[in-house]
Amino acid sequence: MTAALVCGAVVFPGLFFSFRKVLKYTWTEWSDADVVSVSERLLSAVHASLATAAGVMVVSSCRDVMTDSHWLVNSFVLLGAPYMVFDIYAMYLSHYHTERTRDGSRAVRGHSLHTVRAFLRRDWMLVLHHVALLLVFMPITLCFRRGLGDFFIGCLFITELSTPFVSIGKILIQLHLDDSKLHRINGLIVLLTFFTCRILLFPFMYWMYGRQFGIPLHRVAFHLPVQCNVGNLVLLAPQVYWFILLLKKAQRLYLRQRRQQGDKDRMKAD
């Protein structure tokens, strides 16, 4: 267990700083904000890909959704803990360099409580998400489950499937490819994977529990402890909120592209 924790503490910061170095020398015209932002997105994509792979392995190996166990569950939780801590720092660095680039000569000259507060105000939900995983999800997974429910923890790992595509979308925007066909296709994949793995996954878990014990889906919630249902609602609520934001963003991009296409058609007609 200690090995997994140490491995995460070495691998994820090492990847981030390696990405920064490679990107800085590959795209020399990029600002520090561009380099740090893309590095943070790449790191997020790597962690999410590992989480999804671990989740698939756990879910596919558990026949009994309650009692079957898999060594990857606790190991990956410990491996991911340093990532959560470091990713908050990486997000802060991205915010800090972005603000410096945006403000130009009027930018802050160093880190301060003001820059930290501004970061927390802007990205409070993501920071809260990471802190909750560290202070709530990790202790429950490691200490309070009595070895039960590895299948469901594996399902929660799979919720990360959409994250690499979200990161790819941000990187495409950084590369000024936000009007490309690739960006539109990636956007559709984001919506599909997010809805499937972050929203539909919850009724799927209830259905699997009901199938295990012969309970109809609509009755499963009444057979679970209240804290399980409340916990699932707490997890589901931000996913629904983020999905609505993604839909609104997709609508804005679609309307913008329609306007641009209409302008081009009028210019050709003239």
N, C-alpha and C positions, 0 to 999 in steps of 0.2 A: 504493500500500500504506500509506504514511504517512497518507494522507487517511482511510482506513478506521479506522486506529487512533485518530486524533484524533477522528473522528466518534463512535466508541464511547465515548471518554473524556468527550465533551460530552453526548451524547444520553442515556445511561443514568442518570448522576447527575442530569441536568436533569429527566428524567421522574420520578425518585424524589422529588425535593424538590417538584416540581409536584404530584404525587399527595398528598404530605403536606399541602401548603398547602390544596388543594381539599377534602380530606377533613376537615381541622381546622375549616374554616368551614362545611362541609355538615352534618357530624354533630358538633355542638358538645358533645353529651353524652359523646362518646368520650374515653377517656383517651389519653395519649401512646402507651401500649403498643398500643392498638387501631389508632391512626392509622399508626404505624410498621409494624405487622404487615401491615395491609392494603396499605399502599404497597409493601412488599417483595414481597408476593404479586402485585400488579398488575404490578410491574416484571418479575418472573419470567415471568408470562404473556406479556408483550409480547416479551421475548427469545425465549421458546420458540416463539411464533407465527412470529416472523421466521426462526428456525432451521428450523422445519418447512417454511415456504414456500421457503426457499433449498434445502433438501434435495429437495423435490419437483421444483423447477426443474432441479437438477443431475441427479437420477436419470432424469428423463424425457428429458433431452437426450443422455445417454450411451448410445450403441448398443454400443460396445465397452467392457466393464466394466473393462478394464485401461488402455487407451491413450487413450480419449477424455478430454478435459479441459474444464473450465468455469471461467471467471474468478471465479465466485461463491465457489468453495471457499476459496481463500487469502484473498480479501477478507472473507468472513464470519468466518473464524477470527480475523483481526485485529480486526474490528469487535467480536467477542464477548469478546476478551481483557480489555478494560477492564471489561466487565460482570462477568466472573468475579471480578476483584479487588474491584470495588465491592459486589458481592452479598455477599461475606464480611463487609464492613463493615456492610451493611444488615441482615444476619442478626444480627450482634453487637448493633446498635442495638435490634433487636426483642427480643432476649434481655435486654438491659440494662433497657429500659423495662418489660418484663413482670415482671422480678424486683422492680423498684421498686414496681410496682403491687401485686404479690402480697404483699410484705412490709409495705406501708403505712408507718407511721411509723418502722419499724425498717429501712427500706430503706437501701441504700448511698447516700451523698450524691454520689458522683462515680465516674468511671471509674478502675479500678485493675487491677493484675495479677490480683487475686483475681477480678474480674468477667470478665476475659479468659479465665482458666483455667476458670472455671465454664462459660463459653460453649463453649470447646473440648471440655470433657468431655461436654457435652450434645449438641453438633452435630458431633462429630469426623468422622463419616462424610461429611457434606455438605461440610465444609471440605476434607477429604482429596480428595473428588471434584473440587472446584474447583481445588485446587492441582495435582492430577494432570493435569487438562486443560491447565493453564497450562505446567507444567514437562515434561510428557511428550507429550501429544497435539499441542499446538501446534508444538513443534519438529519432531516427526515429520512432521506435515502440511506444514509450510513448507520444511523443509530436507532431509529424508532419503527422500522418496518417488520422487525423480527424475521427477516429473510423472506418476506412475502412480497409478491407483486412485481418481480423483475420484468415480467412481460409488459406491464404498464409503464415502467420506467423506460423500457426500450421504445415504446410508442412515443413517449415524450422526447426521446432523443431524435426520433424521425421528424419531429416538427421543424427541425433545422434544415430540412431539404430545400426550402425556398430561399434560404439565406444566400447561398452562392449566386443565385440568379439575381437577387437584389443587389449584391455586390457588383456583378457583371454590368448591371444597368447603370450603376453609379460610375463605373470605370468607363463605359462607353460615352457617357455624358462628358467625362473628363477629357476624352479623346475627341470631343466635338462630333460624335457619331449619333447624337440623340435624334436626328431626323432620318437615320438609316433604317433599312429593312431589318437588319440584325437587331437593332434596339426594339423595334416593334414586336418581333418574334419573341425576344427575351421578355418583354413586358407581358405578353400572353402567358408565357411559361411561369412567370412570377405569380400572376393571378391564379393560374390553375394549381400550382404546387402549394401556394399559400392557403387557398380554400380547402384543398384536399387534405393537407398534412397538418394544418393548424386549426381548422374548424370542424371538418367532417371526421377528423380523427377521434374527437370526443364521443360522438354517438357510436363510432366504431368500437371504442373500448367498452362502452356500456353493452353493446350488442355481443361482443366476445364474452364478457362476464355472464350475460344472460344465457348464451349458448352453452357455456360450461355447466351451469346449474339448472338449465331448463326453465328459465324465467323469460317471459316476453319482454321485448325491448322497452315497452312503455311502462313496465312494472319494475325494471331494474333499480331505478333511483330509490324506490321505497324499500328495497332490500339492502341498501348500503347505509353505513353510518352517516349521520348528518355532516360530519366534518369532511367526509369524502366528497359529497355533493357540493359543499361550500368551497372546498379546495378546487374542484374542477371548474366551478363558476368563476372563481378568482383567476384561474389560469386562462379560461376562455374569453373573459371580458376584454382584456387588452388585444387579443387576437382579432376579435370582431371589430374593435376600434381601428386597429391598423389596417384591416382589410377594407374598411370603408374609406380610409385615407387613400389606399392604393386605387380603389375604384374611382375616386374623385380625381386623382392625378391622371389616371388613364383617360378619363373623360376630357380633361383639359388638353392633354396631348392630342387626342383624336380631333377635337374641335379646332385646335391650332393648325393641325395638318390639313384639315378640310379647308380652312380659310386660306392657307398658303396655296393649296392646289387650285382653289377658286381664283385667286389672284393671278396665278400662272395661266390659267385658261383664258381669263379676260385679256391678259397681255398678248397671248397668241391670237385671240380674236381681233384685237386692235391692229 
